[in-house]
Amino acid sequence: MTEPFSEFDWRWKPFEDLSALELYTMLAARSEVFVVEQHCVYGDVDRKDMDAWHLLVYPHSADARPALAAYLRVLLPNAAEGREDAEEADIRIGRVLTTARFRGIGLGQAMLERTLDLIHEQWPGQPIRLHAQARLQGFYASFGFEPISDVHVEDDIAHIWMRRA
């Protein structure tokens, strides 16, 4: 039996190990999804990437410059804001996306499953939080995330903070 989504190249890396091409495709995909598709004008390049781990998912392709299929970043405790409060003691998953061409095939679910496994391997027992679009609350709940805030609007999109202990 082949591994699900084995036709994709899964790259889990800290920022300093990203190639220029990986960094470019990461920022291009985030701009495509969050700025263009979702009409959110915000400071995406926020200096947090430099302290994060990144999961980049590419389709296997003969193209030397493949487009990114899916992506997310993982911020380590206290790296998100440089604060020491309890809120920042959690690992944070963010910038989760699947590009338009690869939606509807379960890639987002596979990416989150893999990410949770990677986090557990590298930082066992660490609580995880994320700032989800409210419409995806059920999706994240299926992975054990529970709401820890009220629904609120950010960049004209309803969001909710969720946490998995």
Secondary structure as GFF3:
##gff-version 3
##sequence-region A 1 165
A	DSSP	beta_strand	8	14	.	.	.	ID=ss1
A	DSSP	three_ten_helix	15	17	.	.	.	ID=ss2
A	DSSP	alpha_helix	20	30	.	.	.	ID=ss3
A	DSSP	pi_helix	31	37	.	.	.	ID=ss4
A	DSSP	three_ten_helix	49	51	.	.	.	ID=ss5
A	DSSP	beta_strand	52	59	.	.	.	ID=ss6
A	DSSP	beta_strand	70	75	.	.	.	ID=ss7
A	DSSP	three_ten_helix	86	89	.	.	.	ID=ss8
A	DSSP	beta_strand	91	98	.	.	.	ID=ss9
A	DSSP	three_ten_helix	100	102	.	.	.	ID=ss10
A	DSSP	alpha_helix	107	122	.	.	.	ID=ss11
A	DSSP	beta_strand	128	133	.	.	.	ID=ss12
A	DSSP	three_ten_helix	134	136	.	.	.	ID=ss13
A	DSSP	alpha_helix	137	141	.	.	.	ID=ss14
A	DSSP	beta_strand	146	147	.	.	.	ID=ss15
A	DSSP	beta_strand	152	154	.	.	.	ID=ss16
A	DSSP	beta_strand	157	164	.	.	.	ID=ss17
###
